[in-house]
């Protein structure tokens, strides 16, 4: 195959494209693992609800488009004949924009643009954007004949094939700076995934559409899996549009994109004129369609693909043969072995093998396939696979701000095949400076040299763009490495929150004495046992790093560890209190309180029970920072744990006594304490009830003599000696305050079995927003169907109906459902007391926080 490789490519430059390159594989694999996990979850939850080409959207009417506001400062740049000016102006317009950071923080998808709500006045108006979007109808034939685009390169011209750019406009502008503006002789083919993730998907579309309008043969565009309504909802493009134009105008433009722009983009491009011997190759976004229902032979480009009705979503229920073909063309990835194919668990279509690629190429009389869709694992701009029959090119450098990869393009020249060109796009201020100083003043050849010099030695770019030979993987620059570490930590934190019950059970199963602490080695093994089934990039090496990153001790206090990671809503900032921490603080305040005072506060009406309202009113008296709805949820957890409603006074005391982030300490007196507790229950008393009986002077505490008399009433401790009693009293005082007396909280905390404390801790792990967090892709898709104008607003009743549908899905999958009270609480949180809910804000605002070691 080496000879074939040399024929198709220009010598040494592509020899490093082997997927066997190593060095940065771990970082690429972790990034791919995070992205694959997200896409798998979304595909799994969403596809069941998508049955037609326009679910969740409504095309804007002509009247609505005519009424869109105009008057953007730079609208004139979008007028016919101004595309060259637009290229030159964009770096300066966005020179103050922040870098893309959504890899480390998913809340930032689509939001790396500094203008925000000022965009429509300071940059481009909604009316001007709509006019450009409507050019799609002029560019492409909506009928199946438009599925396949054909490009022929002749002597004196060249073609650059561009992979995923994902809203990173910096990369697109850097390509034009380095390799020249698009023209009839310097053509660019963009292989899909122009949108999502970064904050400039809109500008990439506007720029490429403007160029294509002015010089149709200069730019060719194909559809990727992200040029899709559902992907745009979940991965940032709709968020970007609404952040720039508001919900009303942004929604109209979003629907215009979903109904006019995306569905018309071609699916495949066949390129002639590059290779010797009249051979051709094809470009498509994902891969070779295989294993489609009813498929008996390789798919033909000029037959099956040319018959697909492409005016549909890419992410929908694959209900017919053509929808299966289209989905796999846009979503699938290559596998080198049958084992790799069988391990496909990432929801990205059916993996295809080398023999599938060979058969596809032979059937269609093409030499090879160029695809995109994924970052090469060696972090280079491209990678070869399937015996150099498949070439993957990816153009968004340092993808999402955390991947540390080079961007790449393929240069296609007549008789020379393809050659890989790599780049590392500079940040906006540097990009603006390069354009201002050199774009007009110097020819492309000189600009290319300037760009190469910058990428080799420029600040923040040298390690990435200039390091390594083509045969090695890319060294990861420190800035990207830091973002990767933050991304990996956040990913594991999220999986911890989703699997707290299972992790707690794993930890407890290896906690031989129920101390609430396990050695680091057992902690890693338990984490791997539970989480590696969720994502195979969670490895012992990663967990060892996170153990240090999180400042964990050895042994690990696993109750405290699990409670430090919490799911928060959009209005709960990172400093929001941890419920367990607040209750632990309450216990410390009450640890030396006399029992009578405690009981009067908990049970003001003296009926020996504590209602939910009494409990909610009890907490603020001690400055406990727990909002009423969360106090109510805590009360429900205690009721479930005790199997009582309302709670008895003594059950309430028990729960508050043993609830803490750290279980009671273990020493030689622990077994004696638990034996005493067992004897109390054996004779029909509660722990608090025994305390009251033994408190003969009714001062609310047990003195040494009272403790001795009480213990002598129990058969098992009737002959206990005074020294043992003194030591036992010291053990109980170690739970609170050393003052030669024992409070009710100290007593109950000491004699209650440790297993009971751990069971209560397990109950406390069931967070209110957990099910919403896990099911947010399905919830967002369901809500969008009630919001066909994409205004980001539904009624509370519609929101509740969607939660009820989520419950139906949970029930079908055998997962715990939301209770009616939980549904009501979630509606209250999402609505903030209003009659309507801005659901995008609520769902995208859900996030996991690390409350640290406090």
DOVEX-243898 format. One line per 8 residues: number of its first residue (from 1); their letters; for each residue x, y, z of C-alpha. Coordinates in steps of 0.001 Angstrom, whole numbers, padded with zeros to 6 digits. Layout:
BEGIN
NUM	a	X/Y/Z ~ ... $
This chain:
BEGIN
1	xxxxxxxx	000000/000000/000000 ~ 002961/002340/000399 ~ 003205/002718/-003356 ~ -000486/003553/-003630 ~ -000077/006047/-000810 ~ 002719/007794/-002698 ~ 000681/007988/-005918 ~ -002247/009719/-004267 $
9	xxxxxxxx	-000289/012037/-002012 ~ 002633/014352/-002379 ~ 005520/012416/-000934 ~ 006613/012697/002668 ~ 003962/015111/003840 ~ 001261/012518/004526 ~ 003290/009570/005778 ~ 002484/010556/009343 $
17	xxxxxxxx	-001236/010054/008812 ~ -001193/006511/010143 ~ -003650/006057/013000 ~ -000851/004220/014820 ~ 000895/007476/015697 ~ 001062/007960/019439 ~ 002006/010476/022086 ~ -001088/012645/022372 $
25	xxxxxxxx	-003479/009737/021852 ~ -004708/009928/025415 ~ -005840/013526/025059 ~ -007499/012900/021705 ~ -009144/009744/023036 ~ -010516/011544/026069 ~ -011854/014371/023905 ~ -013404/011880/021522 $
33	xxxxxxxx	-014830/009991/024483 ~ -016521/013071/025896 ~ -017967/014072/022523 ~ -019054/010503/021716 ~ -020783/010175/025088 ~ -022749/013380/024510 ~ -023765/012433/020978 ~ -024698/008900/022010 $
41	xxxxxxxx	-026975/010161/024779 ~ -028627/012705/022510 ~ -029126/010229/019678 ~ -030488/007596/022025 ~ -033001/009942/023642 ~ -033974/012093/020678 ~ -034324/009746/017726 ~ -037369/008050/019190 $
49	xxxxxxxx	-039273/011336/019043 ~ -038272/012390/015523 ~ -040626/010986/012907 ~ -040666/013556/010106 ~ -038513/016128/008334 ~ -039874/019187/010094 ~ -040548/018087/013667 ~ -040006/020956/016062 $
57	xxxxxxxx	-039766/023773/013513 ~ -042095/026024/011535 ~ -040909/027839/008406 ~ -041197/031606/008799 ~ -043743/033296/006595 ~ -042840/035893/003981 ~ -044514/038531/006114 ~ -042451/037581/009175 $
65	xxxxxxxx	-039227/037778/007185 ~ -040162/041169/005726 ~ -040780/042530/009211 ~ -037401/041518/010611 ~ -035469/044578/011847 ~ -032600/045947/009785 ~ -030007/048619/010446 ~ -026942/046576/011397 $
73	xxxxxxxx	-023705/048568/011309 ~ -022057/046188/008837 ~ -025097/045109/006788 ~ -023579/046618/003647 ~ -020807/044011/003743 ~ -023440/041347/003047 ~ -024582/043030/-000176 ~ -023786/041445/-003563 $
81	xxxxxxxx	-020231/042026/-004761 ~ -018882/042740/-001253 ~ -017666/039269/-000227 ~ -013986/040215/-000581 ~ -014563/043209/001699 ~ -016407/040925/004126 ~ -013409/038586/004393 ~ -011090/041494/005131 $
89	xxxxxxxx	-013431/043148/007657 ~ -014376/040170/009813 ~ -011105/039869/011792 ~ -011392/043495/012873 ~ -015116/043236/013709 ~ -014496/040343/016095 ~ -011023/041267/017309 ~ -012191/041538/020939 $
97	xxxxxxxx	-014014/038206/021033 ~ -012932/035571/023571 ~ -011422/032247/022520 ~ -013594/029153/022277 ~ -013816/027446/025688 ~ -016813/025149/025357 ~ -014695/021990/025616 ~ -014017/022634/029288 $
105	xxxxxxxx	-017407/024220/029971 ~ -020393/022967/027979 ~ -022457/025938/029165 ~ -020438/028088/026728 ~ -021432/026297/023508 ~ -022388/028862/020889 ~ -021443/031796/023114 ~ -017867/032803/022180 $
113	xxxxxxxx	-018982/036108/020672 ~ -018584/039275/022701 ~ -021446/041297/021174 ~ -024333/039400/022740 ~ -027658/041231/022475 ~ -025932/044206/020795 ~ -025111/042057/017778 ~ -028045/043041/015549 $
121	xxxxxxxx	-027157/046737/015877 ~ -023362/046522/016035 ~ -022766/043795/013439 ~ -025443/042304/011129 ~ -029193/042811/011415 ~ -031728/039991/011308 ~ -033117/041268/008018 ~ -029695/041210/006337 $
129	xxxxxxxx	-029001/037686/007639 ~ -032356/036434/006326 ~ -031584/037737/002841 ~ -028317/035812/002773 ~ -029878/032601/004111 ~ -032495/032684/001362 ~ -029730/032345/-001219 ~ -029747/028595/-000469 $
137	xxxxxxxx	-032709/028184/-002814 ~ -030630/029677/-005604 ~ -027532/027600/-004877 ~ -028967/024092/-004752 ~ -031653/022031/-006424 ~ -033974/020696/-003695 ~ -034741/017543/-005683 ~ -032687/014356/-005188 $
145	xxxxxxxx	-030636/015208/-008256 ~ -029042/017912/-006087 ~ -027753/015378/-003555 ~ -024488/014866/-005434 ~ -022254/017762/-006378 ~ -019587/017338/-009037 ~ -016404/019392/-009137 ~ -013769/019187/-011871 $
153	xxxxxxxx	-010343/020732/-011299 ~ -008403/021770/-014397 ~ -004840/022881/-015051 ~ -004135/026224/-013440 ~ -006623/025741/-010609 ~ -006603/024005/-007244 ~ -009029/022857/-004569 ~ -008735/022909/-000784 $
161	xxxxxxxx	-010883/020372/001068 ~ -011859/021720/004486 ~ -013109/019510/007329 ~ -015202/020424/010362 ~ -014954/024067/011452 ~ -017727/024029/014096 ~ -018284/027741/014527 ~ -014542/028536/014755 $
169	xxxxxxxx	-014463/031408/012297 ~ -010846/032068/013241 ~ -009846/028901/011403 ~ -011768/029808/008247 ~ -010234/033296/008093 ~ -006769/031903/008828 ~ -007136/029474/005918 ~ -007984/032365/003587 $
177	xxxxxxxx	-005022/034353/004926 ~ -002600/031462/004585 ~ -003808/029794/001364 ~ -005551/032633/-000433 ~ -009044/033968/-000913 ~ -011563/031658/-002597 ~ -011789/032180/-006352 ~ -012565/030249/-009517 $
185	xxxxxxxx	-008953/029028/-009574 ~ -008464/028726/-005792 ~ -011543/026779/-004778 ~ -012603/025543/-001333 ~ -014824/022563/-000553 ~ -016246/022648/002999 ~ -017169/019123/004100 ~ -019955/019897/006575 $
193	xxxxxxxx	-020180/020657/010295 ~ -019837/024388/009800 ~ -022019/025017/012840 ~ -022339/024264/016577 ~ -019833/024357/019453 ~ -018037/027636/018655 ~ -019721/031020/018709 ~ -019371/032037/015050 $
201	xxxxxxxx	-021372/029439/013129 ~ -023563/032243/011800 ~ -020638/034216/010380 ~ -019160/031137/008695 ~ -022458/030561/006894 ~ -022797/034224/005963 ~ -019229/034443/004698 ~ -019373/031283/002596 $
209	xxxxxxxx	-022807/032116/001201 ~ -021662/035619/000248 ~ -018589/034236/-001537 ~ -020659/031612/-003354 ~ -023172/034248/-004427 ~ -020433/036440/-005887 ~ -018308/033616/-007374 ~ -020344/030381/-007500 $
217	xxxxxxxx	-017422/028088/-008314 ~ -015160/029499/-005571 ~ -016848/027676/-002701 ~ -018609/024319/-002478 ~ -020537/023254/000612 ~ -021648/019848/001831 ~ -023968/018971/004677 ~ -022616/017462/007882 $
225	xxxxxxxx	-024452/015762/010700 ~ -024581/019058/012612 ~ -026408/020898/009820 ~ -029553/019696/011497 ~ -032321/021129/013665 ~ -031914/018697/016545 ~ -028126/018956/016649 ~ -028386/022750/016588 $
233	xxxxxxxx	-030773/022668/019548 ~ -028406/020571/021644 ~ -024934/021678/020506 ~ -025110/025448/020416 ~ -026184/026942/017089 ~ -029695/027834/018224 ~ -028235/029248/021427 ~ -025876/031368/019344 $
241	xxxxxxxx	-028704/032695/017165 ~ -030893/033619/020115 ~ -028000/035229/021988 ~ -027393/037510/018987 ~ -030943/038332/017906 ~ -033166/037527/020885 ~ -035748/034774/021062 ~ -038227/036181/018530 $
249	xxxxxxxx	-035954/037219/015647 ~ -033408/034561/016544 ~ -036143/031943/016455 ~ -037302/033038/013001 ~ -033760/032937/011626 ~ -033190/029566/013276 ~ -036288/028148/011637 ~ -035224/029634/008307 $
257	xxxxxxxx	-031922/027823/008653 ~ -033584/024557/009674 ~ -036153/024607/006878 ~ -034325/026261/003980 ~ -030557/026202/004460 ~ -029654/022840/006034 ~ -032042/020587/004063 ~ -030814/021905/000695 $
265	xxxxxxxx	-027087/021378/001260 ~ -025698/018542/-000925 ~ -024597/015265/000660 ~ -021697/014107/-001551 ~ -019144/015661/-003864 ~ -017366/013731/-006618 ~ -014051/015347/-007584 ~ -012537/014841/-011057 $
273	xxxxxxxx	-009313/016073/-012567 ~ -006968/015660/-009619 ~ -005718/012109/-010080 ~ -003922/010569/-013027 ~ -005649/008121/-015321 ~ -009036/009851/-015274 ~ -009700/008585/-011748 ~ -011956/010409/-009347 $
281	xxxxxxxx	-012645/010392/-005617 ~ -015579/011384/-003446 ~ -016017/013595/-000419 ~ -018726/013061/002187 ~ -018998/013986/005820 ~ -019325/010761/007778 ~ -018668/007524/005989 ~ -019660/004595/003840 $
289	xxxxxxxx	-023250/003443/004508 ~ -023318/-000217/005581 ~ -025706/-002602/007332 ~ -028765/-000549/006396 ~ -032017/-002568/006525 ~ -032565/-004121/003115 ~ -029040/-003321/001925 ~ -027505/-006243/-000006 $
297	xxxxxxxx	-024673/-004526/-001875 ~ -022490/-001405/-001660 ~ -024429/001830/-002089 ~ -024027/003562/-005458 ~ -023559/007320/-005535 ~ -025373/007724/-008853 ~ -028273/005480/-007829 ~ -029337/005087/-004162 $
305	xxxxxxxx	-027700/008305/-002943 ~ -029095/010263/-005893 ~ -032622/009136/-004997 ~ -032684/010231/-001352 ~ -035114/012943/-000342 ~ -032537/014921/001636 ~ -035032/017575/002770 ~ -035249/016055/006222 $
313	xxxxxxxx	-033449/016108/009533 ~ -030294/014035/009840 ~ -031100/013080/013430 ~ -034497/011403/013349 ~ -036110/008003/013475 ~ -034579/005995/010623 ~ -037869/004721/009317 ~ -036987/003837/005711 $
321	xxxxxxxx	-034067/002676/003596 ~ -033105/006150/002421 ~ -033139/007631/005915 ~ -030756/004873/007052 ~ -028405/005636/004159 ~ -028458/009363/004847 ~ -027942/008939/008580 ~ -024915/006699/008086 $
329	xxxxxxxx	-023395/008911/005384 ~ -023387/011796/007851 ~ -022797/010018/011175 ~ -020690/006879/010720 ~ -016983/006306/011432 ~ -014456/003774/010110 ~ -013313/000756/012117 ~ -010121/-001144/011387 $
337	xxxxxxxx	-011261/-004499/012799 ~ -014441/-006468/013351 ~ -013898/-006086/017087 ~ -013745/-002318/016663 ~ -016930/-002405/014628 ~ -018718/-004460/017271 ~ -017644/-002056/020000 ~ -019678/000714/018389 $
345	xxxxxxxx	-021608/002095/021325 ~ -021392/005790/020551 ~ -024526/006396/018504 ~ -022707/007652/015409 ~ -024034/005262/012796 ~ -022832/001821/011700 ~ -019075/001530/011626 ~ -017625/000392/008325 $
353	xxxxxxxx	-014628/-001878/007768 ~ -011762/-001778/005226 ~ -013553/-004304/003019 ~ -016655/-002056/003043 ~ -014572/000878/001842 ~ -012871/-001181/-000874 ~ -016252/-002454/-002109 ~ -017764/001062/-002068 $
361	xxxxxxxx	-014845/002478/-004046 ~ -014961/-000356/-006584 ~ -018719/-000102/-007024 ~ -018535/003637/-007652 ~ -015276/003590/-009625 ~ -013550/005981/-007256 ~ -010013/005840/-005907 ~ -010723/006743/-002281 $
369	xxxxxxxx	-013026/008643/000085 ~ -012268/011881/001934 ~ -014350/012366/005076 ~ -014327/014506/008229 ~ -016575/014134/011306 ~ -013931/013412/013974 ~ -010648/014739/015318 ~ -007780/012436/014276 $
377	xxxxxxxx	-006545/010568/017326 ~ -002955/011637/016673 ~ -004094/015284/016853 ~ -002844/015963/013320 ~ -004869/017700/010637 ~ -005741/014427/008923 ~ -005384/010660/009296 ~ -005363/007763/006808 $
385	xxxxxxxx	-007123/004450/007369 ~ -008379/001401/005514 ~ -005165/000977/003559 ~ -005207/004605/002402 ~ -008711/004311/001014 ~ -010186/006588/003719 ~ -008769/009988/004645 ~ -010203/011971/007535 $
393	xxxxxxxx	-009566/015744/007541 ~ -010515/018059/010419 ~ -010000/021818/010221 ~ -010972/023319/013604 ~ -007602/023721/015336 ~ -007567/023296/019109 ~ -011157/022127/018753 ~ -013464/023595/021416 $
401	xxxxxxxx	-010425/025207/023052 ~ -009377/022012/024800 ~ -008323/019386/022243 ~ -004866/020684/021304 ~ -005116/019439/017711 ~ -003811/020975/014525 ~ -006337/021905/011894 ~ -005824/020450/008454 $
409	xxxxxxxx	-006942/020839/004838 ~ -006166/018818/001744 ~ -004720/020690/-001215 ~ -005793/019092/-004507 ~ -003772/019870/-007637 ~ -003961/018345/-011101 ~ -001657/015326/-011423 ~ -000383/015687/-007856 $
417	xxxxxxxx	-003193/014108/-005877 ~ -003677/015452/-002368 ~ -001243/017000/000065 ~ -001953/017758/003695 ~ -001622/021333/004910 ~ -001852/021998/008639 ~ -002462/025101/010678 ~ -003070/026538/014134 $
425	xxxxxxxx	-005383/029545/014038 ~ -004268/032532/016118 ~ -006510/034264/018660 ~ -008666/037133/017440 ~ -006320/040042/018323 ~ -003416/038415/016428 ~ -005663/037471/013521 ~ -006889/041065/013215 $
433	xxxxxxxx	-003301/042337/013292 ~ -002176/039936/010563 ~ -005078/040924/008326 ~ -004527/044649/008872 ~ -000809/044468/008148 ~ -000534/041829/005433 ~ -003800/040686/003831 ~ -003935/043326/001104 $
441	xxxxxxxx	-000297/044314/001148 ~ 001256/040919/000414 ~ 000559/038092/-002035 ~ -000580/034697/-000849 ~ 002912/033181/-001079 ~ 004310/035749/001357 ~ 001331/035494/003675 ~ 001828/031731/003740 $
449	xxxxxxxx	005386/032227/004948 ~ 004256/034726/007598 ~ 001623/032286/008812 ~ 004113/029410/008950 ~ 006548/031548/010932 ~ 003836/032558/013388 ~ 002669/028981/013833 ~ 006218/027893/014509 $
457	xxxxxxxx	007277/030621/016893 ~ 004192/032671/017707 ~ 002998/033100/021267 ~ 000900/030144/022365 ~ 001168/028436/018989 ~ 004738/027183/018758 ~ 004278/023986/020705 ~ 001166/023048/018802 $
465	xxxxxxxx	001631/024139/015233 ~ 005365/023888/014919 ~ 006170/020884/017065 ~ 006669/017300/015998 ~ 007454/015607/012740 ~ 004696/014298/010468 ~ 005378/010789/011765 ~ 004627/011665/015382 $
473	xxxxxxxx	001646/012819/017332 ~ 001276/016444/018263 ~ 002604/017724/021599 ~ -000252/019325/023493 ~ 000343/023011/024384 ~ 000014/023955/028064 ~ -003096/026112/027546 ~ -004933/023291/025792 $
481	xxxxxxxx	-003669/020756/028336 ~ -005163/022823/031170 ~ -008470/022994/029342 ~ -008346/019230/028747 ~ -007785/018561/032437 ~ -010720/020783/033324 ~ -012868/019076/030660 ~ -011973/015586/031892 $
489	xxxxxxxx	-012638/016523/035517 ~ -016005/018022/034615 ~ -016962/014938/032586 ~ -016183/012601/035487 ~ -017987/014913/037939 ~ -021100/014717/035783 ~ -020926/010926/035613 ~ -020495/010811/039410 $
497	xxxxxxxx	-023669/012855/039884 ~ -025553/010538/037534 ~ -024317/007378/039275 ~ -024150/008335/042959 ~ -026419/005524/044141 ~ -024400/002876/042324 ~ -021059/004383/043383 ~ -022176/004547/047002 $
505	xxxxxxxx	-023078/000855/046911 ~ -019726/000035/045307 ~ -017847/001993/047955 ~ -019834/000495/050835 ~ -019287/-003040/049531 ~ -015527/-002650/050058 ~ -015823/-000722/053340 ~ -015282/-003642/055723 $
513	xxxxxxxx	-016029/-001801/058974 ~ -018563/000721/057595 ~ -016268/003597/058465 ~ -017233/005675/055442 ~ -013593/005633/054317 ~ -011788/003349/051867 ~ -008171/003207/050639 ~ -007313/005025/047426 $
521	xxxxxxxx	-006746/001743/045570 ~ -010220/000507/046463 ~ -011687/003899/045556 ~ -010146/003735/042067 ~ -011253/000125/041591 ~ -014831/000939/042644 ~ -014951/003995/040369 ~ -013683/001940/037428 $
529	xxxxxxxx	-016145/-000858/038159 ~ -019088/001532/037900 ~ -017990/004257/035494 ~ -015932/002437/032881 ~ -019139/000828/031651 ~ -020401/004369/031057 ~ -017303/005606/029205 ~ -014170/003602/028518 $
537	xxxxxxxx	-011942/006670/028580 ~ -012337/006763/032402 ~ -009184/004856/033321 ~ -007174/004202/036511 ~ -004576/006682/035259 ~ -007171/009424/034862 ~ -008686/008697/038286 ~ -005249/008769/039891 $
545	xxxxxxxx	-004749/012256/038437 ~ -008205/013356/039568 ~ -007527/012071/043086 ~ -004729/014609/043251 ~ -006639/017285/041268 ~ -009517/017125/043784 ~ -007192/017057/046805 ~ -008615/013791/048131 $
553	xxxxxxxx	-007095/012041/051124 ~ -006021/008424/051415 ~ -008172/006781/052625 ~ -011014/008551/050814 ~ -014046/009669/052809 ~ -016553/008560/050216 ~ -019672/010095/051754 ~ -018059/013539/051729 $
561	xxxxxxxx	-016618/012848/048266 ~ -019992/012017/046701 ~ -021722/014982/048301 ~ -019216/017533/047053 ~ -020549/017229/043478 ~ -024029/018686/043056 ~ -026407/019406/040175 ~ -027506/023028/040170 $
569	xxxxxxxx	-030155/024950/038258 ~ -029591/028204/036346 ~ -030354/030435/039329 ~ -028209/028461/041780 ~ -024684/029770/041530 ~ -021543/027836/042362 ~ -021675/029125/045939 ~ -025104/027593/046594 $
577	xxxxxxxx	-025071/025602/049853 ~ -024658/021867/049974 ~ -027715/020365/051666 ~ -025671/017791/053554 ~ -023227/020459/054684 ~ -026043/022637/055996 ~ -027602/019765/057929 ~ -024175/018884/059316 $
585	xxxxxxxx	-023875/022498/060463 ~ -027285/022224/062109 ~ -026193/019077/063934 ~ -023087/020847/065236 ~ -025275/023653/066607 ~ -027607/021189/068310 ~ -025010/018705/069480 ~ -024945/020161/073014 $
593	xxxxxxxx	-028549/021408/073182 ~ -030774/020231/076063 ~ -033351/017742/074844 ~ -036385/019715/076062 ~ -035409/022827/074098 ~ -034721/020772/071003 ~ -038079/019000/071227 ~ -040040/022226/071723 $
601	xxxxxxxx	-038490/023691/068588 ~ -039105/020598/066485 ~ -042575/019852/067870 ~ -044149/023124/068933 ~ -047667/021652/069275 ~ -046419/018766/071445 ~ -048114/015964/069491 ~ -044860/013913/069368 $
609	xxxxxxxx	-044698/014213/065580 ~ -042975/016652/063199 ~ -044925/017785/060144 ~ -043290/019042/056982 ~ -044238/022624/057795 ~ -042847/022293/061334 ~ -039591/020997/059888 ~ -039371/023778/057290 $
617	xxxxxxxx	-039956/026410/060005 ~ -037439/024739/062321 ~ -034379/025182/060076 ~ -034281/029003/059735 ~ -034148/029367/063524 ~ -030553/028182/063279 ~ -029646/030223/060167 ~ -029594/027111/058016 $
625	xxxxxxxx	-029391/028143/054361 ~ -031885/025687/052864 ~ -034705/027097/050678 ~ -038210/025855/051575 ~ -038565/023626/048509 ~ -035291/021884/049354 ~ -036220/021620/053013 ~ -039430/019948/051888 $
633	xxxxxxxx	-037475/017551/049670 ~ -035185/016740/052614 ~ -038213/016020/054770 ~ -039589/013677/052082 ~ -036235/011872/051993 ~ -036363/011386/055761 ~ -039967/010129/055541 ~ -038978/007621/052866 $
641	xxxxxxxx	-035982/006487/054898 ~ -038032/006035/058097 ~ -041140/004784/056245 ~ -043237/007330/058135 ~ -045315/010358/057227 ~ -045471/012484/059201 ~ -042260/011748/061036 ~ -042347/010991/064723 $
649	xxxxxxxx	-040329/013295/066918 ~ -037850/010534/067747 ~ -037347/009593/064073 ~ -036608/013224/063278 ~ -034022/013349/066067 ~ -032478/010127/064772 ~ -032119/011461/061210 ~ -030655/014798/062274 $
657	xxxxxxxx	-028240/013083/064676 ~ -026683/010669/062190 ~ -026841/012831/059055 ~ -023428/014257/058205 ~ -020787/014240/055508 ~ -018568/012074/057720 ~ -019917/009008/059562 ~ -019120/008656/063302 $
665	xxxxxxxx	-015501/007653/064012 ~ -014562/004011/064421 ~ -012566/002836/067444 ~ -012638/000120/070085 ~ -015788/001595/071653 ~ -017863/001537/068469 ~ -019005/-002109/068859 ~ -020028/-001479/072477 $
673	xxxxxxxx	-022036/001577/071439 ~ -023863/-000333/068735 ~ -024521/-003213/071135 ~ -026152/-000749/073535 ~ -028250/000639/070695 ~ -029376/-002847/069727 ~ -030396/-003603/073333 ~ -032454/-000394/073482 $
681	xxxxxxxx	-034396/-001376/070364 ~ -034750/-004964/071590 ~ -036719/-003748/074563 ~ -039076/-001600/072504 ~ -037528/001798/073025 ~ -036284/004365/070578 ~ -032840/005828/071110 ~ -034317/009212/072015 $
689	xxxxxxxx	-036940/007500/074195 ~ -034244/005689/076200 ~ -032412/008984/076638 ~ -035516/010591/078172 ~ -036055/007701/080590 ~ -032439/007735/081717 ~ -032448/011547/082152 ~ -033896/011312/085637 $
697	xxxxxxxx	-033179/014896/086680 ~ -034859/016204/083485 ~ -032091/018672/082705 ~ -031894/017485/079090 ~ -028489/015758/079486 ~ -027120/012463/080795 ~ -024594/012710/083589 ~ -022239/009817/084319 $
705	xxxxxxxx	-024439/008473/087108 ~ -027573/008623/084948 ~ -025784/006830/082143 ~ -024614/004121/084553 ~ -028102/003615/085994 ~ -029601/003449/082517 ~ -027112/000891/081258 ~ -027674/-001269/084316 $
713	xxxxxxxx	-031357/-001533/083336 ~ -030379/-003462/080206 ~ -029591/-007170/080636 ~ -026592/-007121/078297 ~ -024927/-004198/080120 ~ -026208/-004863/083640 ~ -022755/-005742/084958 ~ -020740/-003188/083003 $
721	xxxxxxxx	-017968/-001673/085139 ~ -017600/002017/085845 ~ -014311/002363/083942 ~ -015976/001059/080791 ~ -018871/003438/081321 ~ -016457/006364/081679 ~ -014689/005354/078488 ~ -018011/004963/076712 $
729	xxxxxxxx	-019069/008434/077884 ~ -015802/009848/076586 ~ -016525/008163/073233 ~ -019948/009841/073060 ~ -018527/013209/074055 ~ -016100/012801/071171 ~ -019150/013164/068922 ~ -019699/016696/070164 $
737	xxxxxxxx	-018589/018728/073192 ~ -016376/017452/076026 ~ -018108/018762/079157 ~ -018769/015642/081288 ~ -022331/015362/080098 ~ -024014/013796/077041 ~ -026695/015487/074953 ~ -029494/013676/073150 $
745	xxxxxxxx	-027779/014217/069764 ~ -024464/012854/071097 ~ -026190/009815/072585 ~ -028287/008957/069530 ~ -025382/009478/067131 ~ -023218/007122/069208 ~ -025645/004211/069681 ~ -027315/004202/066243 $
753	xxxxxxxx	-025756/001514/064004 ~ -023249/002753/061452 ~ -025103/000890/058709 ~ -028142/003054/059461 ~ -026096/006223/058987 ~ -024769/004939/055669 ~ -028281/004018/054494 ~ -029468/007554/055257 $
761	xxxxxxxx	-026478/008937/053380 ~ -027482/006778/050425 ~ -030995/008238/050536 ~ -029528/011739/050574 ~ -027802/011128/047242 ~ -031079/011267/045318 ~ -030963/014835/043997 ~ -034091/016618/042837 $
769	xxxxxxxx	-032704/017596/039415 ~ -030865/014352/038661 ~ -033516/012810/036383 ~ -033983/016085/034511 ~ -030218/016352/034084 ~ -029926/012842/032652 ~ -032943/013228/030366 ~ -032350/016808/029255 $
777	xxxxxxxx	-031850/015957/025517 ~ -035260/014276/025349 ~ -036845/017015/027471 ~ -035431/019771/025260 ~ -036628/018001/022120 ~ -040119/017512/023556 ~ -040334/021147/024615 ~ -039206/022324/021166 $
785	xxxxxxxx	-042233/020571/019680 ~ -044462/022883/021740 ~ -042363/025844/020580 ~ -042464/025609/016804 ~ -041623/029320/016492 ~ -038382/028680/018396 ~ -039172/031500/020816 ~ -037734/029531/023759 $
793	xxxxxxxx	-041001/029769/025698 ~ -043599/027217/026804 ~ -046350/027313/029399 ~ -045935/025632/032757 ~ -048649/023154/031757 ~ -046706/022224/028590 ~ -043524/021859/030618 ~ -045330/019560/033050 $
801	xxxxxxxx	-046662/017421/030186 ~ -043125/017006/028888 ~ -041927/015925/032343 ~ -044752/013391/032423 ~ -043577/012017/029070 ~ -040054/011774/030499 ~ -041552/009772/033356 ~ -043148/007413/030838 $
809	xxxxxxxx	-039749/006850/029242 ~ -038126/006265/032626 ~ -040800/003731/033502 ~ -040327/001868/030206 ~ -036587/001648/030865 ~ -037057/000472/034448 ~ -035508/003641/035897 ~ -036727/005496/039014 $
817	xxxxxxxx	-039437/008008/038152 ~ -040114/011520/039374 ~ -042765/011769/042062 ~ -045640/014214/041717 ~ -044028/016383/044382 ~ -040724/016365/042483 ~ -042458/017299/039225 ~ -044147/020206/041007 $
825	xxxxxxxx	-040834/021346/042519 ~ -039036/021194/039163 ~ -041811/023230/037528 ~ -041460/025790/040314 ~ -037683/026002/039867 ~ -037952/026292/036070 ~ -040738/028883/036064 ~ -039449/031087/038909 $
833	xxxxxxxx	-043100/031731/039737 ~ -044057/032803/036201 ~ -046789/031311/034009 ~ -044280/030570/031247 ~ -040850/028958/031174 ~ -037810/029918/029129 ~ -036851/026298/028776 ~ -033522/026725/026963 $
841	xxxxxxxx	-032303/028892/029804 ~ -033388/026318/032354 ~ -031963/023253/030597 ~ -028702/024824/029438 ~ -028347/026335/032908 ~ -028280/022919/034586 ~ -024712/022305/035645 ~ -022577/020338/038063 $
849	xxxxxx	-020577/022170/040712 ~ -017746/021030/042940 ~ -018340/022303/046448 ~ -014770/021431/047304 ~ -013324/020308/050559 ~ -015209/022792/052737 $
